[in-house]
Amino acid sequence: MSGHGTPIPMTSHPCGPLNGQAEVPGDKSISHRSLILGAMCIGETVVTGLLEGEDVLATAQAMRDFGAEVTRDDDGTWHVHGVGVGGFAEPETVVDCGNAGTGVRLIMGAMATSPITATFTGDASLNSRPMARVTDPLALFGTQAVGRTDGRLPMTIVGAREPVPVRYTVPMPSAQVKSAVLLAGLNAPGETVVIEKEATRDHTERMLEGFGAEIRVEETEEGRAITLKGRPELQPQVIAVPRDPSSAAFPVCAALIVPGSDVLVPGIGLNPTRAGLFDTLREMGADLTYENERVEGGEPVADLRARFSPNMKGIEVPPDRAASMIDEYPILSVVAANATGDTVMRGVKELRVKESDRIEAMARGLRANGVAVEDGEDWWIVKGCGAGNVAGGANAPVETFLDHRIAMSFLCLGMASQAPVVLDDGGPVATSFPIFEPLMAGLGADIRREG
């Protein structure tokens, strides 16, 4: 049984060329942060282009639970009337974050230094994911957390009544952990310092500066040091959310592997801490070009054009690129299956604690559909079949493990395989990409709901 409700089996059939324009939803990372930071201002923040997937809608409801007024106009414009830094009210009910790992971890950070108590839960997938990586550094502020074994949800967070600033080195590359500590530091006196040994997506730092926080970033011997001055008066903003590069990855990669395809994906955010997949695809020989490059809202943006690329070669992906494309390894493995030679991915143990164990989930599904895979704790290798040579037609439906990116990756695999690819449950796609099915159908894909 799926955590989102009744399972929705889907079958992706081999299809003709994918052609047209793919207008993917707004960036999920920026959407979460827009709502949370808007709730921590005094006044009205206006957001356009917000991703209206289940994950972000859960964050919007959570901000209401904490006392902010969050509304949506009929034209899709969102309004957040905030309560100010340290102004969160204590929720009257359990805060349900659904499948949103980013949402719950950032919200925990945002409320951790306010003198309130909140209990968090989520769906079956979220409730199986580790939270100690966030609650451990939050404890340094004086926050208390009580959850299930191994620090899992449901969990109650008791905010620090007299928070102290902290200096914290993030032990693993994680934008979620970094961001949770920075958001907690907003309501702590003095300066909170976060040090990361490997740079991760920097939307939180950019947006904190945009909202008026005093923040500086320096390269030091210890690593990338981010210093935030506590208790600012954040200023409400007007935010146009760029389109999500992680969502763009699916129509882009599908176009690269389906013969005759030519797809334009407009207005994609190309923050350097998020663009690792596109760099990797180009190194593999993908016909992927950037058009109309520009800057919008402090973020680099471009239109991406992807064309069928039958001569892609497997490569070794640099391990230091993992942080900039951690969510894209599942769909990269689908491209790798249609390339020639081995694609080697190392330094990717973070994939094992996402919505699912993504290395295990992809390895099992690819093997079942005729693709050889080798894997270890921190690495995996996809042995490419060459363009058009993925068999598909597994004897049993591919298990998606309540993971939206696993589901969309295998739906893309089916578009270019010799036989259809069947999924046990495509429902989780709605958490991040609610228009995936009609968008891909508009390009020429043949995805069918079964039953």
C-alpha positions as CSV (number, residue, x, y, z in Angstrom):
1,M,0.0,0.0,0.0
2,S,1.3,3.4,-1.0
3,G,1.8,6.1,1.6
4,H,-0.1,8.5,-0.7
5,G,-3.2,6.3,-1.1
6,T,-4.3,3.6,-3.4
7,P,-1.4,2.5,-5.7
8,I,-1.6,3.7,-9.3
9,P,0.1,1.1,-11.6
10,M,1.5,2.7,-14.8
11,T,3.0,1.4,-18.0
12,S,5.3,3.3,-20.2
13,H,5.3,2.1,-23.8
14,P,8.0,2.6,-26.5
15,C,7.1,5.8,-28.4
16,G,7.9,7.9,-31.4
17,P,9.9,11.1,-31.3
18,L,9.3,13.5,-28.5
19,N,8.8,17.0,-29.8
20,G,7.7,20.3,-28.6
21,Q,8.1,22.6,-25.6
22,A,8.1,21.2,-22.0
23,E,7.1,23.9,-19.5
24,V,8.1,22.1,-16.2
25,P,6.9,23.3,-12.8
26,G,8.7,25.8,-10.5
27,D,11.8,24.8,-8.6
28,K,11.0,22.7,-5.5
29,S,13.9,23.9,-3.4
30,I,13.1,27.6,-4.0
31,S,9.4,27.0,-3.5
32,H,9.9,25.5,-0.1
33,R,12.2,28.3,1.0
34,S,9.9,31.1,-0.4
35,L,7.1,29.9,1.8
36,I,9.2,29.5,4.9
37,L,11.2,32.7,4.6
38,G,8.0,34.6,3.7
39,A,6.4,33.3,6.9
40,M,9.4,34.6,8.9
41,C,8.9,38.2,7.6
42,I,6.6,40.9,8.8
43,G,4.4,41.8,5.8
44,E,3.4,40.2,2.6
45,T,5.6,38.1,0.3
46,V,4.2,37.4,-3.1
47,V,5.3,34.3,-5.0
48,T,4.6,33.4,-8.7
49,G,5.7,30.2,-10.4
50,L,5.4,28.2,-7.1
51,L,5.6,24.4,-7.6
52,E,2.1,23.2,-6.6
53,G,3.1,19.6,-5.9
54,E,2.2,17.7,-2.8
55,D,5.5,18.4,-1.1
56,V,5.3,22.2,-1.4
57,L,1.6,22.2,-0.5
58,A,2.4,20.4,2.7
59,T,5.0,23.2,3.5
60,A,2.3,25.8,2.8
61,Q,-0.1,24.1,5.2
62,A,2.7,23.8,7.8
63,M,3.3,27.6,7.6
64,R,-0.4,28.1,8.3
65,D,-0.1,25.7,11.3
66,F,2.7,28.0,12.6
67,G,0.5,31.1,12.3
68,A,1.3,32.6,8.9
69,E,-1.5,33.5,6.5
70,V,-0.9,31.7,3.2
71,T,-3.3,32.1,0.3
72,R,-3.5,31.4,-3.4
73,D,-5.1,33.5,-6.1
74,D,-7.0,31.9,-9.0
75,D,-4.1,32.8,-11.3
76,G,-1.6,30.8,-9.2
77,T,-0.1,33.8,-7.4
78,W,0.6,33.0,-3.7
79,H,0.6,35.4,-0.8
80,V,2.4,34.8,2.5
81,H,1.7,37.2,5.4
82,G,4.5,36.4,7.8
83,V,4.8,36.6,11.6
84,G,8.4,37.6,11.8
85,V,11.6,35.9,13.0
86,G,10.8,34.2,16.3
87,G,7.0,34.8,15.8
88,F,5.8,31.3,15.1
89,A,2.8,30.2,17.0
90,E,2.5,26.7,18.5
91,P,0.6,24.4,16.1
92,E,-2.7,23.1,17.4
93,T,-2.3,19.8,15.6
94,V,0.4,17.5,14.4
95,V,2.3,19.0,11.4
96,D,2.0,16.5,8.5
97,C,4.7,17.0,5.9
98,G,3.6,14.2,3.6
99,N,6.6,13.1,1.6
100,A,8.6,16.3,1.9
101,G,12.0,15.6,3.3
102,T,13.2,19.1,2.5
103,G,10.1,20.6,3.9
104,V,10.2,18.9,7.3
105,R,13.9,19.4,7.9
106,L,13.8,23.1,7.0
107,I,10.7,23.7,9.1
108,M,12.3,22.0,12.0
109,G,15.2,24.4,11.7
110,A,12.9,27.4,11.3
111,M,11.0,26.7,14.6
112,A,13.9,25.2,16.6
113,T,14.9,28.5,18.3
114,S,11.3,29.6,19.2
115,P,9.9,28.7,22.6
116,I,7.2,26.4,21.1
117,T,6.6,22.7,20.7
118,A,5.6,20.9,17.5
119,T,5.1,17.3,16.5
120,F,5.9,16.3,12.9
121,T,4.9,13.3,10.9
122,G,4.7,12.3,7.2
123,D,3.9,9.4,4.9
124,A,5.4,6.0,5.2
125,S,8.5,7.0,3.2
126,L,9.2,10.2,5.1
127,N,8.6,8.4,8.4
128,S,11.4,5.9,7.5
129,R,14.0,8.6,6.8
130,P,16.7,9.7,9.3
131,M,16.2,13.0,11.1
132,A,19.1,12.9,13.6
133,R,21.3,14.6,11.0
134,V,19.2,17.7,11.6
135,T,18.1,17.3,15.2
136,D,21.7,16.7,16.4
137,P,23.0,20.2,15.3
138,L,19.7,21.8,16.4
139,A,20.4,20.5,19.9
140,L,23.4,22.7,20.0
141,F,21.0,25.7,20.0
142,G,19.3,24.2,23.0
143,T,16.5,22.4,21.1
144,Q,15.1,19.1,22.2
145,A,13.8,16.3,20.0
146,V,12.0,13.1,20.9
147,G,11.2,10.7,18.1
148,R,11.1,7.0,17.2
149,T,14.2,4.7,17.2
150,D,17.1,6.0,15.1
151,G,15.6,9.5,15.1
152,R,12.7,8.9,12.9
153,L,9.2,10.5,12.6
154,P,6.8,11.0,14.2
155,M,8.9,13.4,16.2
156,T,8.3,16.2,18.7
157,I,10.6,19.2,18.6
158,V,10.8,21.4,21.7
159,G,12.2,24.8,20.7
160,A,15.0,26.5,22.6
161,R,13.7,29.1,25.0
162,E,17.1,30.8,25.3
163,P,18.9,29.8,22.1
164,V,22.6,30.3,21.7
165,P,24.5,30.8,18.4
166,V,26.4,27.8,17.1
167,R,29.4,26.9,14.9
168,Y,28.7,23.7,13.1
169,T,30.6,21.7,10.5
170,V,28.2,19.7,8.3
171,P,29.6,16.1,8.4
172,M,28.1,15.2,5.0
173,P,27.2,17.2,1.9
174,S,23.6,18.2,2.7
175,A,21.9,21.4,1.7
176,Q,19.0,20.4,4.0
177,V,21.2,20.1,7.1
178,K,23.0,23.4,6.3
179,S,19.7,25.2,5.7
180,A,18.1,23.9,8.8
181,V,21.0,25.2,10.9
182,L,20.9,28.6,9.2
183,L,17.2,28.9,9.6
184,A,17.6,28.1,13.3
185,G,20.3,30.7,13.5
186,L,17.9,33.4,12.4
187,N,16.4,33.6,15.9
188,A,19.6,33.0,17.9
189,P,21.6,36.0,19.2
190,G,25.1,36.7,17.7
191,E,26.5,34.9,14.8
192,T,25.8,31.3,13.7
193,V,28.5,29.8,11.5
194,V,28.0,26.7,9.2
195,I,31.0,25.1,7.5
196,E,30.6,22.7,4.7
197,K,33.6,20.8,3.2
198,E,31.8,20.4,-0.1
199,A,29.6,23.1,-1.5
200,T,25.9,22.2,-1.8
201,R,23.0,24.0,-3.4
202,D,23.1,27.6,-2.1
203,H,19.5,28.7,-2.5
204,T,19.2,29.3,1.2
205,E,22.2,31.6,1.4
206,R,21.0,33.5,-1.8
207,M,17.5,33.9,-0.5
208,L,18.4,34.9,3.0
209,E,20.5,37.7,1.5
210,G,17.5,38.6,-0.7
211,F,15.2,38.8,2.3
212,G,17.6,41.2,4.0
213,A,19.6,38.9,6.4
214,E,23.2,39.8,7.1
215,I,25.1,36.8,5.7
216,R,28.6,36.3,4.3
217,V,30.3,33.3,2.6
218,E,34.0,32.7,2.8
219,E,36.4,30.0,1.6
220,T,38.5,29.0,4.6
221,E,41.0,26.2,5.4
222,E,38.1,24.4,7.1
223,G,35.8,24.7,4.1
224,R,33.1,27.0,2.9
225,A,32.1,29.0,5.9
226,I,28.6,30.7,6.0
227,T,28.2,33.3,8.8
228,L,24.7,34.6,9.6
229,K,23.9,37.4,12.0
230,G,20.9,36.4,14.2
231,R,17.6,38.2,14.8
232,P,17.4,40.3,11.6
233,E,14.1,41.9,10.5
234,L,13.5,40.1,7.3
235,Q,11.9,42.1,4.5
236,P,9.1,40.6,2.4
237,Q,9.8,40.0,-1.2
238,V,8.3,39.5,-4.6
239,I,9.6,36.1,-5.9
240,A,9.3,34.6,-9.4
241,V,10.3,31.0,-8.9
242,P,12.5,29.7,-11.8
243,R,11.6,26.3,-13.3
244,D,13.0,23.3,-11.5
245,P,16.2,21.7,-13.1
246,S,15.5,18.4,-11.3
247,S,12.1,18.3,-13.0
248,A,13.6,19.4,-16.3
249,A,15.9,16.4,-16.1
250,F,13.1,14.1,-17.1
251,P,11.9,15.5,-20.5
252,V,15.6,16.4,-21.3
253,C,16.8,12.9,-20.7
254,A,13.9,11.3,-22.4
255,A,14.6,13.4,-25.5
256,L,18.2,12.3,-25.5
257,I,17.3,8.6,-25.7
258,V,14.1,8.5,-27.8
259,P,15.0,8.5,-31.6
260,G,14.1,11.6,-33.5
261,S,13.4,13.8,-30.4
262,D,13.8,17.5,-30.2
263,V,12.5,19.1,-27.0
264,L,12.9,22.7,-25.7
265,V,12.6,23.2,-21.9
266,P,12.3,27.0,-21.2
267,G,13.3,29.0,-18.2
268,I,15.3,26.5,-16.2
269,G,17.3,27.6,-13.2
270,L,20.9,26.8,-13.8
271,N,22.4,27.7,-10.4
272,P,25.9,26.2,-10.5
273,T,25.2,24.1,-7.4
274,R,22.3,22.4,-9.3
275,A,23.6,22.0,-12.9
276,G,25.8,19.0,-12.5
277,L,23.6,16.7,-14.5
278,F,23.7,18.9,-17.6
279,D,27.4,19.1,-17.4
280,T,27.6,15.3,-17.1
281,L,25.3,14.7,-20.1
282,R,27.3,17.0,-22.3
283,E,30.5,15.1,-21.3
284,M,28.7,11.9,-22.4
285,G,28.1,13.4,-25.8
286,A,24.5,14.6,-25.4
287,D,23.2,17.1,-27.9
288,L,22.1,19.5,-25.1
289,T,22.4,23.3,-25.6
290,Y,21.6,26.4,-23.6
291,E,19.7,29.1,-25.3
292,N,18.7,32.6,-24.1
293,E,20.9,32.6,-21.1
294,R,20.0,35.3,-18.5
295,V,19.7,36.2,-14.8
296,E,16.3,36.3,-13.1
297,G,15.9,37.0,-9.4
298,G,19.6,36.5,-8.8
299,E,19.6,33.0,-10.3
300,P,21.1,32.1,-13.7
301,V,18.4,30.9,-16.1
302,A,18.4,29.5,-19.6
303,D,16.2,27.5,-22.1
304,L,17.5,24.0,-22.6
305,R,17.2,22.2,-26.0
306,A,17.7,18.4,-26.0
307,R,17.9,16.3,-29.1
308,F,18.2,12.6,-29.6
309,S,21.8,11.6,-29.0
310,P,22.5,8.0,-30.2
311,N,26.3,8.1,-29.7
312,M,26.6,8.9,-26.0
313,K,29.4,7.2,-24.1
314,G,29.7,6.1,-20.5
315,I,32.0,8.2,-18.3
316,E,33.2,8.3,-14.7
317,V,31.2,11.1,-13.0
318,P,33.5,13.1,-10.8
319,P,32.6,12.4,-7.1
320,D,32.9,16.0,-6.2
321,R,30.0,16.7,-8.6
322,A,27.6,14.6,-6.5
323,A,26.3,17.4,-4.4
324,S,25.2,19.4,-7.5
325,M,23.2,16.5,-9.0
326,I,22.3,14.2,-6.1
327,D,18.6,14.0,-7.1
328,E,19.4,13.4,-10.8
329,Y,21.4,10.1,-10.5
330,P,18.3,7.9,-11.0
331,I,17.5,9.5,-14.4
332,L,21.2,9.7,-15.3
333,S,21.3,5.9,-14.9
334,V,18.5,5.6,-17.5
335,V,20.6,7.7,-19.9
336,A,23.6,5.6,-19.0
337,A,21.7,2.4,-19.9
338,N,21.2,3.8,-23.4
339,A,24.8,4.9,-23.8
340,T,27.8,2.7,-24.8
341,G,30.2,1.5,-22.1
342,D,30.2,1.9,-18.3
343,T,29.0,5.0,-16.4
344,V,30.6,5.0,-13.0
345,M,29.1,7.0,-10.2
346,R,31.0,7.3,-6.9
347,G,30.6,9.4,-3.7
348,V,26.8,8.8,-3.8
349,K,26.0,7.2,-0.4
350,E,23.5,10.0,0.2
351,L,21.3,8.3,-2.4
352,R,20.7,5.5,0.1
353,V,18.8,7.8,2.5
354,K,16.6,9.7,0.1
355,E,12.8,8.9,-0.3
356,S,14.1,5.4,-0.9
357,D,17.4,3.7,-1.2
358,R,17.8,5.0,-4.7
359,I,20.8,2.9,-5.6
360,E,19.1,-0.3,-4.6
361,A,15.8,0.8,-6.3
362,M,17.4,1.7,-9.6
363,A,19.7,-1.3,-9.6
364,R,16.9,-3.7,-9.1
365,G,14.6,-2.1,-11.7
366,L,17.3,-1.8,-14.3
367,R,18.4,-5.4,-13.9
368,A,14.9,-6.6,-14.3
369,N,14.6,-4.7,-17.6
370,G,17.8,-6.1,-19.0
371,V,20.5,-3.6,-17.9
372,A,23.6,-4.8,-16.0
373,V,24.4,-2.9,-12.8
374,E,27.1,-3.2,-10.2
375,D,26.8,-1.4,-6.9
376,G,28.3,-0.9,-3.5
377,E,27.6,1.2,-0.4
378,D,29.0,4.4,-2.0
379,W,29.0,3.7,-5.7
380,W,27.3,2.1,-8.7
381,I,28.1,1.3,-12.3
382,V,25.6,1.1,-15.1
383,K,26.8,-1.0,-18.1
384,G,25.3,0.7,-21.1
385,C,23.4,-1.3,-23.7
386,G,23.7,1.3,-26.5
387,A,20.9,3.3,-28.0
388,G,17.8,1.3,-28.6
389,N,19.1,-1.8,-27.0
390,V,17.4,-1.8,-23.5
391,A,15.1,-4.8,-23.4
392,G,12.4,-3.6,-21.0
393,G,9.5,-6.0,-20.4
394,A,10.4,-7.0,-16.9
395,N,8.5,-10.1,-15.7
396,A,7.1,-8.1,-12.7
397,P,6.3,-4.5,-12.2
398,V,9.2,-2.3,-11.1
399,E,8.9,-1.3,-7.5
400,T,9.0,2.5,-7.0
401,F,9.2,2.4,-3.2
402,L,7.0,5.6,-2.8
403,D,9.8,7.5,-4.6
404,H,8.7,10.1,-7.3
405,R,12.1,10.2,-8.9
406,I,12.3,6.4,-9.2
407,A,8.9,6.3,-10.8
408,M,9.6,9.1,-13.4
409,S,13.0,7.5,-14.2
410,F,11.5,4.2,-15.2
411,L,8.7,5.8,-17.1
412,C,11.4,7.5,-19.2
413,L,13.2,4.2,-19.6
414,G,10.1,2.7,-21.1
415,M,9.8,5.4,-23.7
416,A,13.1,4.1,-25.3
417,S,13.1,0.4,-24.5
418,Q,12.2,-2.5,-26.8
419,A,9.2,-3.6,-24.6
420,P,7.1,-1.6,-22.2
421,V,8.2,-0.9,-18.6
422,V,5.5,-1.4,-15.9
423,L,5.5,0.3,-12.5
424,D,3.8,-0.9,-9.4
425,D,2.8,2.6,-8.4
426,G,3.3,5.9,-10.2
427,G,1.2,7.9,-7.7
428,P,4.2,9.5,-5.9
429,V,5.0,11.5,-9.1
430,A,2.5,14.0,-7.8
431,T,4.7,15.0,-4.9
432,S,7.1,17.0,-7.1
433,F,5.8,16.9,-10.7
434,P,2.0,16.8,-10.7
435,I,1.8,17.6,-14.5
436,F,4.3,15.0,-15.5
437,E,1.8,12.7,-17.3
438,P,0.1,15.3,-19.4
439,L,3.3,17.2,-20.1
440,M,5.0,14.0,-21.4
441,A,1.9,13.0,-23.4
442,G,1.9,16.4,-25.1
443,L,5.5,15.7,-26.3
444,G,4.5,12.3,-27.6
445,A,5.0,9.8,-24.7
446,D,2.7,6.8,-24.3
447,I,2.1,6.4,-20.5
448,R,-1.0,4.5,-19.4
449,R,-2.6,4.1,-16.0
450,E,-3.6,0.5,-15.5
451,G,-6.6,-0.9,-13.7
